[in-house]
Amino acid sequence: MAFGPASMQDSFEIINLAVEYNVAYDAGDPRFAETFTEDGVFDSSLNGIFEGRKALVDFQQDFGKRYSGRHFTANHVVTTDGDHARHEAYFYFLVGSKIATVGAYQDELVRVDGQWKFKRRVFRHDEKKQQ
């Protein structure tokens, strides 16, 4: 594949998908899993690997019992090749007014019925100590 700069429309749609994921996840809305393909994978260096929408919802519900906070992404880079895309973004998770976790996403997306979906979302937390 020959990935190149995404169109403004594709960039907007993919960044908006990341925002929809964050907001739905934090609200405990199981529809966050619909931001993934049916067989989508979330691979987290902190929490493990979850494959398929049911596993994603189960993870979200368990996480919500342990933590209450807000997910944010920034510094988005989107590249595309037809109906395939890559998305990279910085990540931070706030609990109250404190940053609990920082890291980055590396995402693989596909366009399904005209809509972008995460095929594989990889999160790696920064291991360096915060100062």
C-alpha positions in Angstrom: 0.0 0.0 0.0 1.1 3.5 -0.7 -0.2 5.7 2.1 -0.2 9.4 1.5 -1.7 12.6 3.0 -5.4 12.3 3.7 -8.0 14.6 2.2 -9.4 17.2 4.5 -12.7 15.2 4.6 -11.1 11.9 5.5 -8.9 13.6 8.1 -12.0 15.3 9.7 -14.0 12.0 9.7 -11.2 10.0 11.3 -10.3 12.6 13.9 -14.1 12.9 14.7 -14.2 9.1 15.0 -11.5 9.4 17.7 -13.5 12.0 19.5 -16.7 9.9 19.3 -14.7 7.0 20.8 -13.4 9.1 23.7 -16.8 10.7 24.5 -18.8 7.4 24.3 -16.1 5.5 26.2 -16.1 8.0 29.1 -19.9 8.1 29.2 -20.0 4.3 29.6 -21.9 4.1 26.3 -21.4 0.7 24.8 -21.9 2.2 21.4 -18.2 3.2 21.6 -17.5 -0.3 20.2 -19.3 0.7 17.0 -16.3 2.9 16.2 -14.6 -0.5 15.5 -15.2 -3.0 12.8 -17.0 -6.1 13.9 -13.7 -7.9 14.4 -11.8 -4.8 15.5 -8.9 -5.1 18.0 -7.9 -2.8 20.8 -4.3 -3.5 21.9 -3.3 -1.7 25.1 0.1 -1.9 26.8 -1.7 -1.3 30.1 -4.8 -3.4 29.8 -4.3 -6.2 27.2 -5.7 -7.1 23.9 -9.5 -7.1 23.2 -10.9 -8.5 19.9 -14.5 -8.0 18.7 -17.2 -5.6 19.8 -18.4 -7.8 22.7 -14.9 -8.0 24.2 -14.5 -4.3 23.8 -17.7 -3.5 25.6 -16.8 -6.0 28.4 -13.5 -4.2 28.8 -15.1 -0.8 28.8 -17.6 -1.8 31.5 -14.9 -3.3 33.7 -12.6 -0.3 33.2 -15.5 2.1 34.2 -16.0 0.2 37.5 -12.4 0.9 38.4 -11.7 4.4 36.9 -13.6 7.5 36.2 -12.0 10.1 34.0 -11.7 11.6 30.5 -9.8 10.5 27.5 -8.2 13.1 25.2 -6.2 12.9 21.9 -4.1 15.5 20.2 -1.5 16.0 17.4 -3.4 13.8 14.9 -1.6 12.6 11.8 -3.8 10.9 9.2 -2.7 9.1 6.0 -4.8 7.1 3.6 -4.7 4.7 0.7 -8.1 4.3 -0.8 -10.4 2.7 1.9 -7.5 2.1 4.3 -6.1 4.7 6.7 -3.6 5.1 9.4 -4.0 7.5 12.3 -1.5 8.5 15.0 -2.3 10.7 18.0 -1.0 11.6 21.4 -3.2 10.5 24.3 -3.8 11.5 27.8 -6.3 10.4 30.5 -7.4 12.8 33.2 -8.7 11.7 36.6 -10.1 14.8 38.2 -7.6 17.5 37.3 -4.6 15.2 37.3 -3.1 13.4 34.3 -3.2 9.7 35.1 -1.7 8.3 31.8 0.0 9.6 28.7 0.9 7.8 25.6 0.1 7.4 21.9 -2.4 5.7 19.6 -1.4 4.0 16.3 -4.5 3.1 14.5 -5.4 1.1 11.4 -8.8 2.0 9.9 -11.0 0.8 7.0 -13.9 2.4 5.4 -17.0 0.2 5.9 -20.2 1.2 4.1 -18.8 4.7 3.6 -17.8 5.2 7.3 -14.3 5.0 8.8 -13.9 2.3 11.5 -11.0 1.2 13.7 -9.7 -2.1 12.5 -6.8 -2.1 15.0 -6.2 0.5 17.7 -2.9 0.2 19.4 -2.2 2.2 22.6 1.3 2.4 24.1 1.7 4.4 27.3 4.8 6.4 27.9 7.0 4.6 30.3 9.1 7.6 31.3 8.3 9.1 34.6 6.4 12.3 34.6 8.0 15.3 36.2 
